[in-house]
Amino acid sequence: METNISFVDSFDDPGPHGAGRYSEHMLPEIVKRDWRKGAQWFTVKRQHAVLILVDTLYYGKFKRYCKPGNEYHNCYSDEHYLPTLFNMVDPTGIANWSVTRVDWSEGKWHPKVYRAVDTSFELLKSIASIDESVHVTSNAKHEMQRRPCMWNGMKRPCYLFARKF
């Protein structure tokens, strides 16, 4: 890949599945304006892997206060920890998109599952040609946020992987 960034999906979702999962227990280390959401699929460069391994301050907050259940605002660490961490400590060191394509077009709690009959050369070619990262906010506006997928300053296809096949 020859890139100097990590591929961590990180976006500002003002809705209930984004900012709505923030807890004031995260203060003072994590303020609401830094809270982010992203995909669970990521790739990190060595520098970022070491940062994740040595982090006790932010991870401790997530471990204590980011859990499923109403008491914890239905927070899921795998969707918020890395996006929030890198938004705070190295926002320019991440791509803000994942290299794994996930199809949320059905609007359900889980992504679309591709069956054998759905899978074709055309589908794979279509996925491989996507060059914009798209996020839809979980608020009532369902705002679409689009960003070009940039690799070393050039607009390129976004995805190396796809799920759920």
DSSP file (Angstrom, degrees, kcal/mol; ACC not computed):
  #  RESIDUE AA STRUCTURE BP1 BP2  ACC     N-H-->O    O-->H-N    N-H-->O    O-->H-N    TCO  KAPPA ALPHA  PHI   PSI    X-CA   Y-CA   Z-CA
    1    1 A M              0   0    0      0, 0.0     0, 0.0     0, 0.0     0, 0.0   0.000 360.0 360.0 360.0 -29.5    0.0    0.0    0.0
    2    2 A E        +     0   0    0      1,-0.2     2,-0.3     2,-0.0     0, 0.0   0.943 360.0 137.5  45.2  68.0    2.9    2.4    0.6
    3    3 A T        -     0   0    0      2,-0.1    -1,-0.2   148,-0.0   148,-0.0  -0.974  53.5-145.5-139.5 153.9    1.1    4.9    2.7
    4    4 A N  S    S+     0   0    0     -2,-0.3     2,-0.3     2,-0.1    41,-0.1   0.169  75.3  78.3-105.5  17.0    2.0    6.8    5.9
    5    5 A I  S    S-     0   0    0     39,-0.0     2,-0.3    90,-0.0    89,-0.2  -0.830  74.5-120.6-121.9 162.1   -1.5    6.9    7.4
    6    6 A S  B     -a   94   0A   0     87,-2.4    89,-2.4    -2,-0.3     2,-1.2  -0.760  23.4-126.5 -96.5 148.3   -3.7    4.4    9.2
    7    7 A F  B     +B   43   0B   0     36,-2.4    36,-1.5    -2,-0.3     2,-0.5  -0.728  49.5 150.4 -99.4  86.5   -7.1    3.5    7.8
    8    8 A V        -     0   0    0     -2,-1.2    88,-1.1    34,-0.2     2,-0.4  -0.982  43.9-131.8-119.3 122.9   -9.4    4.2   10.7
    9    9 A D        +     0   0    0     -2,-0.5     2,-0.3    32,-0.4    88,-0.2  -0.614  37.2 165.2 -74.4 126.4  -12.9    5.3    9.9
   10   10 A S        +     0   0    0     -2,-0.4     2,-0.3    86,-0.3    28,-0.2  -0.916   0.3 154.5-150.2 117.0  -13.8    8.4   12.0
   11   11 A F  B     -C   37   0C   0     26,-2.5    26,-2.3    -2,-0.3     2,-0.8  -0.987  43.8-111.6-145.1 156.6  -16.7   10.7   11.5
   12   12 A D        -     0   0    0     -2,-0.3    24,-0.1    24,-0.2   125,-0.1  -0.772  33.1-178.6 -89.7 109.5  -18.8   13.2   13.5
   13   13 A D        -     0   0    0     -2,-0.8     6,-3.2    22,-0.2     7,-0.2  -0.930  11.3-169.6-110.9 107.9  -22.3   11.8   13.8
   14   14 A P        +     0   0    0      0, 0.0    -1,-0.1     0, 0.0    -2,-0.0   0.547  59.2  92.6 -74.0  -4.9  -24.6   14.2   15.8
   15   15 A G  S > >S-     0   0    0    124,-0.1     5,-2.6     4,-0.1     3,-1.5  -0.025  97.6 -83.1 -84.7-173.4  -27.3   11.6   16.1
   16   16 A P  T 3 5S+     0   0    0      0, 0.0   123,-0.1     0, 0.0    -1,-0.1   0.732 126.7  51.3 -65.1 -24.4  -28.3    9.0   18.7
   17   17 A H  T 3 5S+     0   0    0      3,-0.1    -4,-0.0     4,-0.1   122,-0.0   0.431 124.0  26.8 -93.4   1.6  -25.8    6.4   17.4
   18   18 A G  T X 5S+     0   0    0     -3,-1.5     3,-2.0    -5,-0.1     4,-0.2   0.402 137.0   8.7-119.2-100.5  -22.9    8.9   17.4
   19   19 A A  G > 5S+     0   0    0     -6,-3.2     3,-1.7     1,-0.3    -4,-0.1   0.774 119.8  71.1 -59.5 -27.0  -22.9   11.9   19.8
   20   20 A G  G 3 <S+     0   0    0     -5,-2.6    -1,-0.3     1,-0.3    -3,-0.1   0.670  93.3  56.5 -64.2 -15.8  -25.9   10.4   21.6
   21   21 A R  G <  S+     0   0    0     -3,-2.0    -1,-0.3    -6,-0.3    -2,-0.2   0.471  82.3 111.6 -93.7  -3.6  -23.7    7.6   23.0
   22   22 A Y    <   -     0   0    0     -3,-1.7     2,-0.4    -4,-0.2    10,-0.0  -0.457  52.4-158.3 -70.9 142.2  -21.3   10.1   24.6
   23   23 A S    >   -     0   0    0     -2,-0.1     3,-2.2     1,-0.1     4,-0.2  -0.972  23.3-134.2-122.2 138.2  -21.3   10.2   28.4
   24   24 A E  G >  S+     0   0    0     -2,-0.4     3,-1.4     1,-0.3     6,-0.1   0.617  99.9  81.2 -65.5 -10.5  -20.1   13.1   30.6
   25   25 A H  G 3  S+     0   0    0      1,-0.2    -1,-0.3    40,-0.1    39,-0.0   0.704  79.2  69.7 -64.0 -18.0  -18.2   10.4   32.6
   26   26 A M  G <> S+     0   0    0     -3,-2.2     4,-2.1    39,-0.1     3,-0.4   0.702  86.8 140.8 -72.5 -19.6  -15.6   10.7   29.8
   27   27 A L  T <4  +     0   0    0     -3,-1.4     4,-0.1     1,-0.3    -3,-0.0  -0.320  50.4  17.3 -67.0 152.8  -14.7   14.2   31.0
   28   28 A P  T  4 S+     0   0    0      0, 0.0    -1,-0.3     0, 0.0     3,-0.1  -0.992 128.8  43.7 -88.4  -7.7  -12.3   15.8   31.4
   29   29 A E  T  4 S+     0   0    0     -3,-0.4     2,-0.5     1,-0.2    -2,-0.2   0.876 120.8  35.8 -66.5 -38.4  -10.1   13.7   29.1
   30   30 A I  S  < S-     0   0    0     -4,-2.1     2,-0.2    -6,-0.1    -1,-0.2  -0.950  74.2-164.7-122.8 113.3  -12.7   13.2   26.4
   31   31 A V    >>  -     0   0    0     -2,-0.5     3,-1.7    -3,-0.1     4,-0.5  -0.627  32.1-112.3 -95.4 156.7  -14.9   16.1   25.5
   32   32 A K  G >4 S+     0   0    0      1,-0.3     3,-1.3    -2,-0.2    -1,-0.1   0.834 113.2  62.1 -59.0 -36.0  -18.1   15.7   23.4
   33   33 A R  G 34 S+     0   0    0      1,-0.3    -1,-0.3   -21,-0.0   -14,-0.0   0.721 104.9  49.8 -65.4 -18.6  -16.8   17.7   20.5
   34   34 A D  G <4 S+     0   0    0     -3,-1.7    -1,-0.3     2,-0.1    -2,-0.2   0.551  83.8 116.2 -92.2  -9.8  -14.0   15.1   20.1
   35   35 A W    <<  +     0   0    0     -3,-1.3     2,-0.3    -4,-0.5   -22,-0.2  -0.382  42.7 175.3 -66.3 131.7  -16.4   12.1   20.1
   36   36 A R        -     0   0    0     44,-0.4    48,-0.4   -24,-0.1     2,-0.3  -0.895  22.3-146.0-135.6 164.1  -16.4   10.2   16.9
   37   37 A K  B     +C   11   0C   0    -26,-2.3   -26,-2.5    -2,-0.3     2,-0.3  -0.911  26.5 152.5-125.6 154.8  -17.9    7.0   15.4
   38   38 A G        -     0   0    0     41,-1.9   -28,-0.1    -2,-0.3    43,-0.1  -0.987  43.8 -68.2-169.2 174.3  -16.5    4.6   12.8
   39   39 A A        -     0   0    0     -2,-0.3   -30,-0.3     2,-0.2    58,-0.0  -0.310  36.1-127.5 -70.4 155.5  -16.3    1.1   11.4
   40   40 A Q  S    S+     0   0    0    -32,-0.1     2,-0.6    42,-0.0    -1,-0.1   0.523  88.2  87.9 -79.5  -6.4  -14.9   -1.7   13.4
   41   41 A W        +     0   0    0     59,-0.1   -32,-0.4     2,-0.0     2,-0.3  -0.846  57.2 146.1-101.0 122.5  -12.6   -2.6   10.5
   42   42 A F        -     0   0    0     -2,-0.6     2,-0.4    56,-0.1   -34,-0.2  -0.963  37.5-148.9-150.1 161.4   -9.3   -0.8   10.5
   43   43 A T  B     -B    7   0B   0    -36,-1.5   -36,-2.4    -2,-0.3     2,-0.4  -0.995  22.1-166.0-132.9 136.2   -5.6   -1.1    9.6
   44   44 A V        -     0   0    0     -2,-0.4   -38,-0.1   -38,-0.2     2,-0.1  -0.931  18.8-122.8-126.2 147.9   -3.0    0.9   11.5
   45   45 A K    >>  -     0   0    0     -2,-0.4     4,-2.2     1,-0.1     3,-0.6  -0.390  42.1 -97.7 -77.4 164.5    0.7    1.7   11.0
   46   46 A R  H 3> S+     0   0    0      1,-0.3     4,-2.5     2,-0.2     5,-0.2   0.879 121.9  56.4 -53.7 -46.2    3.2    0.6   13.6
   47   47 A Q  H 3> S+     0   0    0      1,-0.2     4,-1.8     2,-0.2    -1,-0.3   0.895 111.5  43.8 -54.7 -42.9    3.3    4.0   15.3
   48   48 A H  H <> S+     0   0    0     -3,-0.6     4,-2.4     2,-0.2    -1,-0.2   0.853 109.3  56.2 -73.7 -34.8   -0.5    3.9   15.9
   49   49 A A  H  X S+     0   0    0     -4,-2.2     4,-2.2     2,-0.2    -2,-0.2   0.922 109.2  47.4 -61.3 -43.0   -0.4    0.3   17.0
   50   50 A V  H  X S+     0   0    0     -4,-2.5     4,-2.1     2,-0.2     5,-0.2   0.915 109.7  53.5 -64.0 -42.9    2.1    1.2   19.7
   51   51 A L  H  X S+     0   0    0     -4,-1.8     4,-1.2    -5,-0.2    -2,-0.2   0.911 109.6  48.1 -57.8 -44.0   -0.1    4.2   20.7
   52   52 A I  H  < S+     0   0    0     -4,-2.4     3,-0.3     1,-0.2    -1,-0.2   0.916 111.2  51.2 -62.6 -43.4   -3.1    1.9   21.1
   53   53 A L  H  < S+     0   0    0     -4,-2.2    -1,-0.2     1,-0.2    -2,-0.2   0.845 115.2  40.3 -65.4 -34.8   -1.1   -0.6   23.2
   54   54 A V  H  < S+     0   0    0     -4,-2.1     2,-0.5    -5,-0.1    -1,-0.2   0.586  86.8 111.6 -92.7  -9.8    0.3    1.9   25.6
   55   55 A D     <  +     0   0    0     -4,-1.2    -4,-0.0    -3,-0.3    -3,-0.0  -0.505  22.0 147.2 -69.7 117.2   -2.9    4.0   26.0
   56   56 A T     >  +     0   0    0     -2,-0.5     4,-1.7     3,-0.1    -1,-0.2   0.599  64.4  62.8-114.5 -27.9   -4.4    3.6   29.5
   57   57 A L  H  > S+     0   0    0      2,-0.2     4,-1.2     1,-0.1   -28,-0.1   0.982 115.0  26.0 -64.6 -60.7   -5.9    7.0   29.9
   58   58 A Y  H  > S+     0   0    0      2,-0.2     4,-2.1     1,-0.2     3,-0.2   0.907 121.7  54.0 -73.5 -41.5   -8.5    7.1   27.2
   59   59 A Y  H  > S+     0   0    0      1,-0.2     4,-3.0     2,-0.2     5,-0.2   0.893 104.2  57.5 -60.3 -38.2   -8.9    3.3   27.0
   60   60 A G  H  X S+     0   0    0     -4,-1.7     4,-2.0     1,-0.2    -1,-0.2   0.894 105.6  49.8 -58.5 -40.9   -9.7    3.3   30.8
   61   61 A K  H  X S+     0   0    0     -4,-1.2     4,-2.8    -3,-0.2     5,-0.3   0.923 112.9  46.4 -63.6 -44.4  -12.5    5.8   30.2
   62   62 A F  H  X S+     0   0    0     -4,-2.1     4,-2.1     1,-0.2    -2,-0.2   0.902 110.4  53.3 -65.3 -40.3  -14.0    3.6   27.4
   63   63 A K  H  < S+     0   0    0     -4,-3.0    -1,-0.2     1,-0.2    -2,-0.2   0.890 118.1  36.3 -62.4 -38.7  -13.6    0.5   29.5
   64   64 A R  H  < S+     0   0    0     -4,-2.0    -2,-0.2    -5,-0.2    -1,-0.2   0.860 132.5  21.1 -82.0 -36.7  -15.5    2.0   32.4
   65   65 A Y  H  < S+     0   0    0     -4,-2.8     2,-0.8    -5,-0.2    -3,-0.2   0.454 101.5  78.4-121.1  -0.9  -18.1    4.1   30.6
   66   66 A C     <  +     0   0    0     -4,-2.1    11,-0.5    -5,-0.3    -1,-0.1  -0.808  64.0 124.1-114.2  92.1  -18.7    2.9   27.1
   67   67 A K        -     0   0    0     -2,-0.8     8,-1.7     5,-0.4     7,-0.2  -0.943  64.6 -89.5-141.8 158.0  -20.8   -0.2   27.3
   68   68 A P  S    S+     0   0    0      0, 0.0     3,-0.1     0, 0.0     2,-0.1  -0.339  81.6  71.0 -64.3 154.9  -24.2   -1.5   26.0
   69   69 A G  S > >S-     0   0    0      1,-0.1     5,-2.8     2,-0.1     3,-1.3  -0.091  90.3 -88.9 112.5 149.7  -27.2   -0.6   28.0
   70   70 A N  G > 5S+     0   0    0      1,-0.3     3,-1.8     3,-0.2    -1,-0.1   0.831 120.8  64.0 -60.2 -34.9  -29.2    2.6   28.7
   71   71 A E  G 3 5S+     0   0    0      1,-0.3    -1,-0.3     2,-0.1    -2,-0.1   0.810 111.8  37.7 -58.7 -29.3  -27.1    3.4   31.7
   72   72 A Y  G X 5S-     0   0    0     -3,-1.3     3,-0.9    -5,-0.1    -5,-0.4   0.086 118.7-106.6-110.5  20.8  -24.1    3.8   29.4
   73   73 A H  T < 5 -     0   0    0     -3,-1.8    -3,-0.2     1,-0.2    -2,-0.1   0.774  64.8 -75.1  60.7  28.1  -26.0    5.4   26.4
   74   74 A N  T 3 <S+     0   0    0     -5,-2.8     2,-0.2    -7,-0.2    -1,-0.2   0.904  80.2 177.5  50.9  46.2  -25.8    2.1   24.5
   75   75 A C    <   -     0   0    0     -8,-1.7     2,-0.5    -3,-0.9    -1,-0.2  -0.580  20.6-161.3 -84.6 141.8  -22.1    2.8   23.8
   76   76 A Y    >>  -     0   0    0     -2,-0.2     3,-2.0     1,-0.1     4,-0.9  -0.958   8.5-155.9-126.5 112.0  -20.0    0.3   21.9
   77   77 A S  H >> S+     0   0    0    -11,-0.5     4,-2.8    -2,-0.5     3,-0.8   0.840  91.9  62.7 -56.1 -36.9  -16.2    0.8   22.2
   78   78 A D  H 34 S+     0   0    0      1,-0.3    -1,-0.3     2,-0.2     4,-0.1   0.688 109.8  41.4 -67.3 -14.5  -15.5   -1.0   18.9
   79   79 A E  H <4 S+     0   0    0     -3,-2.0   -41,-1.9   -42,-0.1    -1,-0.3   0.579 129.5  24.1-101.6 -13.3  -17.4    1.8   17.1
   80   80 A H  H <X S+     0   0    0     -4,-0.9     4,-2.3    -3,-0.8   -44,-0.4   0.704 101.0  72.9-125.5 -29.9  -16.0    4.8   19.2
   81   81 A Y  H  X S+     0   0    0     -4,-2.8     4,-3.1    -5,-0.2     5,-0.2   0.969 104.8  35.1 -61.0 -61.0  -12.7    4.2   20.8
   82   82 A L  H  > S+     0   0    0     -5,-0.4     4,-2.5     1,-0.2     5,-0.3   0.921 118.6  50.9 -64.2 -44.2  -10.3    4.3   17.9
   83   83 A P  H  > S+     0   0    0      0, 0.0     4,-1.5     0, 0.0    -1,-0.2   0.917 117.0  41.2 -58.6 -40.7  -12.2    7.0   15.9
   84   84 A T  H  X S+     0   0    0     -4,-2.3     4,-1.8   -48,-0.4    -2,-0.2   0.930 113.6  52.7 -71.6 -45.8  -12.2    9.2   19.0
   85   85 A L  H  X S+     0   0    0     -4,-3.1     4,-2.7    -5,-0.3     3,-0.4   0.945 114.4  40.8 -54.6 -52.8   -8.7    8.4   20.1
   86   86 A F  H  X S+     0   0    0     -4,-2.5     4,-1.6     1,-0.2     7,-0.2   0.803 108.9  59.6 -73.1 -27.7   -7.2    9.3   16.7
   87   87 A N  H  < S+     0   0    0     -4,-1.5    -1,-0.2    -5,-0.3    -2,-0.2   0.861 115.4  37.6 -62.3 -33.8   -9.4   12.3   16.3
   88   88 A M  H  < S+     0   0    0     -4,-1.8    -2,-0.2    -3,-0.4    -1,-0.2   0.904 128.4  27.7 -83.9 -44.3   -7.9   13.7   19.5
   89   89 A V  H  < S+     0   0    0     -4,-2.7    -3,-0.2    -5,-0.2    -2,-0.1   0.741 137.9   3.7 -98.7 -23.9   -4.2   12.6   19.2
   90   90 A D    ><  +     0   0    0     -4,-1.6     3,-1.6    -5,-0.3     4,-0.2  -0.275  62.0 161.4-159.0  62.9   -3.4   12.4   15.4
   91   91 A P  G >  S+     0   0    0      0, 0.0     3,-0.7     0, 0.0    -4,-0.1   0.787  81.6  49.9 -63.0 -27.3   -6.4   13.5   13.2
   92   92 A T  G 3  S+     0   0    0      1,-0.2    -5,-0.1    -6,-0.1    -6,-0.0   0.540  98.8  69.2 -86.7  -5.2   -4.2   14.0   10.2
   93   93 A G  G <  S+     0   0    0     -3,-1.6   -87,-2.4    -7,-0.2     2,-0.3   0.388  92.8  67.5 -92.4   3.7   -2.6   10.6   10.6
   94   94 A I  B <  S-a    6   0A   0     -3,-0.7   -87,-0.2   -89,-0.2   -50,-0.1  -0.884  74.1-135.7-123.8 157.0   -5.7    8.7    9.7
   95   95 A A        -     0   0    0    -89,-2.4    55,-0.2    -2,-0.3   -88,-0.1   0.700  33.9-133.0 -80.2 -20.6   -7.6    8.3    6.4
   96   96 A N  S    S+     0   0    0    -88,-1.1     2,-0.3   -90,-0.3   -86,-0.3   0.699  80.0  75.6  67.5  21.7  -11.1    8.8    8.1
   97   97 A W  S    S-     0   0    0    -89,-0.3    -2,-0.3   -88,-0.2     2,-0.3  -0.976  78.3-119.0-153.6 158.7  -12.3    5.8    6.1
   98   98 A S        -     0   0    0     -2,-0.3   -56,-0.1     2,-0.2   -90,-0.1  -0.657  12.8-135.3 -98.1 152.4  -12.0    2.0    6.3
   99   99 A V  S    S+     0   0    0    -92,-0.3    61,-2.6    -2,-0.3    62,-2.3   0.376  86.6  85.6 -85.6   5.5  -10.5   -0.2    3.7
  100  100 A T  E    S-d  161   0D   0    -59,-0.3     2,-0.4    59,-0.2    62,-0.3  -0.937  75.0-139.6-110.7 122.3  -13.4   -2.7    4.2
  101  101 A R  E     -d  162   0D   0     60,-2.7    62,-2.2    -2,-0.5     2,-0.4  -0.647  21.9-179.7 -80.8 128.7  -16.6   -2.1    2.3
  102  102 A V  E     -d  163   0D   0     -2,-0.4     2,-0.8    60,-0.2    62,-0.1  -1.000  21.0-140.0-129.9 131.9  -19.8   -2.6    4.3
  103  103 A D        +     0   0    0     60,-0.5     9,-3.1    -2,-0.4     3,-0.3  -0.822  28.4 165.2 -99.2 107.3  -23.3   -2.1    2.7
  104  104 A W    >   +     0   0    0     -2,-0.8     3,-2.2     7,-0.2    -1,-0.1   0.183  39.7 117.1-100.5  14.3  -25.7   -0.4    5.1
  105  105 A S  T 3   +     0   0    0      1,-0.3    -1,-0.2     2,-0.1    -2,-0.0   0.685  64.1  65.8 -62.3 -19.9  -28.2    0.4    2.3
  106  106 A E  T 3  S-     0   0    0     -3,-0.3    -1,-0.3     4,-0.1    -2,-0.1   0.596 100.6-132.0 -79.9  -8.5  -31.0   -1.8    3.9
  107  107 A G    <   +     0   0    0     -3,-2.2     2,-0.1     1,-0.2    -2,-0.1   0.773  59.7 131.7  67.6  27.8  -31.2    0.5    6.9
  108  108 A K  S    S-     0   0    0      2,-0.4    -1,-0.2    -4,-0.1     4,-0.1  -0.456  74.9 -99.7-103.9 178.2  -31.0   -2.3    9.4
  109  109 A W  S    S+     0   0    0     -2,-0.1    -1,-0.1     2,-0.1    -2,-0.0   0.744 109.9  42.4 -68.6 -23.6  -29.0   -3.0   12.6
  110  110 A H  S    S-     0   0    0      1,-0.1    -2,-0.4    -4,-0.0     3,-0.1  -0.908  94.9-101.6-124.7 151.9  -26.6   -5.2   10.6
  111  111 A P        -     0   0    0      0, 0.0    -7,-0.2     0, 0.0    53,-0.1  -0.158  50.7 -76.9 -69.8 165.9  -25.2   -4.8    7.1
  112  112 A K        -     0   0    0     -9,-3.1     2,-0.5    51,-0.1    -9,-0.3  -0.316  41.6-139.9 -60.0 139.5  -26.4   -6.5    4.0
  113  113 A V        -     0   0    0     -3,-0.1     2,-0.5    52,-0.1    52,-0.2  -0.923  11.8-142.4-103.6 124.4  -25.4  -10.1    3.6
  114  114 A Y        -     0   0    0     50,-3.5     2,-0.2    -2,-0.5    50,-0.1  -0.767  15.8-156.9 -87.9 125.5  -24.4  -11.1    0.1
  115  115 A R    >>  -     0   0    0     -2,-0.5     4,-1.2     1,-0.1     3,-1.1  -0.475  34.8 -98.0 -92.1 170.0  -25.6  -14.6   -0.9
  116  116 A A  G >4 S+     0   0    0      1,-0.3     3,-0.5     2,-0.2    -1,-0.1   0.880 125.2  54.3 -56.2 -39.5  -24.0  -16.6   -3.6
  117  117 A V  G 34 S+     0   0    0      1,-0.2    -1,-0.3     3,-0.0    -3,-0.0   0.751 106.8  52.5 -69.6 -21.5  -26.7  -15.6   -6.1
  118  118 A D  G <4 S+     0   0    0     -3,-1.1     2,-0.4     2,-0.0    -1,-0.2   0.734  90.8  92.8 -80.8 -23.4  -25.9  -11.9   -5.4
  119  119 A T    <<  +     0   0    0     -4,-1.2     2,-0.3    -3,-0.5     3,-0.1  -0.577  49.5 145.5 -84.9 125.8  -22.2  -12.3   -6.0
  120  120 A S     >  -     0   0    0     -2,-0.4     4,-2.2     1,-0.1     5,-0.2  -0.941  61.9-102.8-148.1 167.4  -21.0  -11.5   -9.5
  121  121 A F  H  > S+     0   0    0     -2,-0.3     4,-2.6     1,-0.2     5,-0.2   0.888 122.1  55.1 -59.1 -39.5  -18.0  -10.1  -11.3
  122  122 A E  H  > S+     0   0    0      2,-0.2     4,-2.4     1,-0.2    -1,-0.2   0.897 106.7  49.7 -63.6 -41.4  -20.0   -6.9  -11.8
  123  123 A L  H  > S+     0   0    0      2,-0.2     4,-2.4     1,-0.2    -2,-0.2   0.949 113.4  45.5 -62.1 -48.7  -20.7   -6.5   -8.1
  124  124 A L  H  X S+     0   0    0     -4,-2.2     4,-2.5     1,-0.2    -2,-0.2   0.892 113.3  49.9 -62.9 -40.0  -17.0   -7.0   -7.2
  125  125 A K  H  X S+     0   0    0     -4,-2.6     4,-1.0     2,-0.2    -1,-0.2   0.891 110.0  51.9 -64.6 -39.5  -16.0   -4.6  -10.0
  126  126 A S  H >< S+     0   0    0     -4,-2.4     3,-0.5     2,-0.2     4,-0.5   0.923 111.4  45.9 -62.8 -45.6  -18.5   -2.1   -8.7
  127  127 A I  H >< S+     0   0    0     -4,-2.4     3,-1.2     1,-0.2    32,-0.4   0.916 111.0  53.4 -63.1 -43.5  -17.2   -2.3   -5.1
  128  128 A A  H 3< S+     0   0    0     -4,-2.5    -1,-0.2     1,-0.2    -2,-0.2   0.684 106.1  54.6 -67.0 -17.9  -13.6   -2.0   -6.4
  129  129 A S  T << S+     0   0    0     -4,-1.0    -1,-0.2    -3,-0.5     2,-0.2   0.521  75.9 116.8 -94.8  -5.7  -14.4    1.2   -8.3
  130  130 A I    <   +     0   0    0     -3,-1.2    28,-3.0    -4,-0.5    29,-0.4  -0.466  32.3 171.3 -66.8 125.9  -15.8    3.1   -5.3
  131  131 A D        +     0   0    0     26,-0.3    18,-2.4    -2,-0.2     2,-0.4   0.172  52.8  71.7-124.8  17.3  -13.6    6.2   -4.7
  132  132 A E  E     -E  148   0E   0     16,-0.3     2,-0.5    23,-0.1    26,-0.1  -0.998  69.1-138.0-131.9 138.9  -15.7    8.1   -2.1
  133  133 A S  E     -E  147   0E   0     14,-3.5    14,-2.2    -2,-0.4     2,-0.4  -0.824  25.1-164.0 -91.6 130.9  -16.3    7.3    1.5
  134  134 A V  E     -E  146   0E   0     -2,-0.5     2,-0.4    12,-0.2    12,-0.2  -0.966  11.6-180.0-122.9 130.3  -19.9    7.9    2.5
  135  135 A H  E     -E  145   0E   0     10,-2.6    10,-3.7    -2,-0.4     2,-0.5  -0.969  12.6-155.3-123.3 144.1  -21.4    8.3    6.0
  136  136 A V  E     -E  144   0E   0     -2,-0.4     8,-0.2     8,-0.2     7,-0.1  -0.984  22.4-125.7-119.0 126.0  -25.0    8.9    6.9
  137  137 A T        -     0   0    0      6,-2.5  -124,-0.1    -2,-0.5  -125,-0.0  -0.277   8.7-133.8 -69.7 155.9  -25.8   10.5   10.2
  138  138 A S  S    S+     0   0    0      4,-0.1    -1,-0.1     3,-0.1  -125,-0.0   0.345  73.9 100.8 -93.6   6.7  -28.1    8.8   12.6
  139  139 A N  S >  S-     0   0    0   -124,-0.2     3,-1.1     4,-0.1  -124,-0.1  -0.229  95.5 -89.5 -81.3-179.5  -30.1   12.0   13.4
  140  140 A A  T 3  S+     0   0    0      1,-0.3    -1,-0.1     2,-0.1    -2,-0.0   0.764 125.0  58.9 -63.7 -25.7  -33.5   12.9   11.9
  141  141 A K  T 3  S-     0   0    0      2,-0.0    -1,-0.3     1,-0.0     3,-0.1   0.738  87.2-152.5 -75.7 -22.7  -31.8   14.7    8.9
  142  142 A H    <   -     0   0    0     -3,-1.1     2,-0.1     1,-0.2    -4,-0.1   0.933  22.3-162.6  45.8  52.9  -29.9   11.6    7.8
  143  143 A E        -     0   0    0     -7,-0.1    -6,-2.5     1,-0.1     2,-0.6  -0.397  11.2-133.8 -68.4 139.2  -27.2   13.8    6.4
  144  144 A M  E     -E  136   0E   0     -8,-0.2     2,-0.6    -3,-0.1    -8,-0.2  -0.845  16.2-163.2 -97.6 123.4  -24.9   12.3    3.9
  145  145 A Q  E     -E  135   0E   0    -10,-3.7   -10,-2.6    -2,-0.6     2,-0.4  -0.933  10.0-171.3-107.4 121.2  -21.2   13.0    4.4
  146  146 A R  E     +E  134   0E   0     -2,-0.6   -12,-0.2   -12,-0.2    -2,-0.0  -0.919   9.0 172.9-116.1 137.6  -19.0   12.3    1.3
  147  147 A R  E     -E  133   0E   0    -14,-2.2   -14,-3.5    -2,-0.4     2,-0.1  -0.999  33.4-115.7-138.6 139.8  -15.2   12.3    1.2
  148  148 A P  E     -E  132   0E   0      0, 0.0     2,-0.8     0, 0.0   -16,-0.3  -0.481  32.1-117.4 -69.1 145.8  -12.9   11.3   -1.6
  149  149 A C        -     0   0    0    -18,-2.4     7,-2.9     7,-0.3     2,-0.5  -0.773  37.2-166.4 -85.4 111.1  -10.6    8.3   -0.8
  150  150 A M  E     -F  155   0F   0     -2,-0.8     2,-0.5     5,-0.2     5,-0.2  -0.872  14.5-172.8-107.2 129.0   -7.1    9.8   -1.0
  151  151 A W  E >  S-F  154   0F   0      3,-3.0     3,-1.6    -2,-0.5  -148,-0.0  -0.969  80.5 -24.2-118.6 111.5   -4.0    7.6   -1.1
  152  152 A N  T 3  S-     0   0    0     -2,-0.5    -1,-0.1     1,-0.3     3,-0.1   0.894 129.6 -46.8  51.6  44.5   -0.8    9.6   -0.9
  153  153 A G  T 3  S+     0   0    0      1,-0.2     2,-0.4     0, 0.0    -1,-0.3   0.451 118.9 104.8  83.0   0.9   -2.6   12.7   -2.2
  154  154 A M  E <  S-F  151   0F   0     -3,-1.6    -3,-3.0     0, 0.0     2,-0.4  -0.939  75.2-116.2-118.8 138.0   -4.3   10.9   -5.1
  155  155 A K  E     +F  150   0F   0     -2,-0.4    -5,-0.2    -5,-0.2   -23,-0.1  -0.569  51.8 159.4 -69.9 124.5   -8.0   10.0   -5.4
  156  156 A R        -     0   0    0     -7,-2.9    -7,-0.3    -2,-0.4   -27,-0.0  -0.857  47.4 -67.0-139.6 169.5   -8.1    6.2   -5.5
  157  157 A P        -     0   0    0      0, 0.0   -26,-0.3     0, 0.0   -28,-0.1  -0.339  43.0-144.1 -58.8 145.7  -10.5    3.3   -4.9
  158  158 A C        +     0   0    0    -28,-3.0     2,-0.4   -31,-0.2   -27,-0.1   0.870  65.3  69.4 -81.2 -39.6  -11.4    3.0   -1.3
  159  159 A Y        +     0   0    0    -29,-0.4   -59,-0.2   -32,-0.4   -60,-0.1  -0.691  28.6 165.3-109.6 136.2  -11.7   -0.7   -0.6
  160  160 A L  S    S+     0   0    0    -61,-2.6     2,-0.3    -2,-0.4   -60,-0.2   0.596  82.6  28.1-101.6 -23.3   -9.4   -3.7   -0.4
  161  161 A F  E     -d  100   0D   0    -62,-2.3   -60,-2.7     2,-0.0     2,-0.3  -0.846  63.6-162.9-133.9 165.9  -12.0   -5.9    1.4
  162  162 A A  E     -d  101   0D   0     -2,-0.3     2,-0.3   -62,-0.3     3,-0.3  -0.987  16.4-129.2-148.2 153.1  -15.7   -6.3    1.6
  163  163 A R  E     +d  102   0D   0    -62,-2.2   -60,-0.5    -2,-0.3   -51,-0.1  -0.948  63.7  34.2-140.6 160.6  -18.2   -8.0    3.9
  164  164 A K              0   0    0     -2,-0.3   -50,-3.5   -62,-0.1    -1,-0.2   0.436 360.0 360.0-107.2 109.8  -20.6   -9.9    4.4
  165  165 A F              0   0    0     -3,-0.3   -52,-0.1   -52,-0.2   -46,-0.1   0.370 360.0 360.0-106.5 360.0  -20.2  -12.6    1.8
